Amino acid sequence: MKSTADIIESYLFDMLRSSDDGMVELQRSELAEKFSCVPSQINYVIATRFTLEKGYVVESKRGGGGYIRIRRIAPEHINLIGQIVQAVGTHIPQKEAEDIVSRLETDEVLAPREADVLRAALSRDVLVLPLPDRDVIRARILRAMLVAVFAHLESDD
């Protein structure tokens, strides 16, 4: 007999397969109600079975109107995203962040406008915080923005 986690995973995979754009958006509480489980069970399934390594990007917004968005990533993007996330780590100085953005712009993963927006958001002139907090926040912003960019690359293909 399948566990609740297996049943939830199968349901989400079926939703993704039947989706035209390789993306599903759902509410954690509605899904928990559907499967008669606690929302943390939904979190567990998504965190362990819909990972970057397995080819998924997960975006989450908590709160009353919150949602979970799961997108399938094209295989050619999985390694690139993983390498970037690893390079960013938990903190990153401005120069290294700019180097990553420049590389993605050169490789035409980012449009010039997107690259400029990223550089502006990651600037020490904007992140007026003491070190090491500034580098930690910069890493979080960079990872979040790149996940959003790659998620949109998938829907544009």
Number of C-alpha atoms within 10 A of each C-alpha: 5 7 8 15 18 13 14 20 18 12 13 19 15 11 15 18 14 12 11 10 14 17 21 19 15 14 18 21 16 12 18 17 11 10 15 11 14 13 16 12 18 21 14 12 18 19 12 11 16 20 15 19 13 13 19 21 21 20 15 14 12 10 7 8 7 13 17 18 16 22 24 24 23 16 11 9 15 18 13 13 20 14 11 16 19 11 15 21 13 14 18 21 18 16 11 12 22 20 12 16 22 18 14 18 17 13 10 10 17 20 12 15 10 15 20 16 11 19 18 14 16 25 17 16 9 10 15 10 12 9 9 11 13 20 22 17 17 23 23 17 15 25 19 13 16 18 19 14 14 21 23 13 15 16 15 8 7
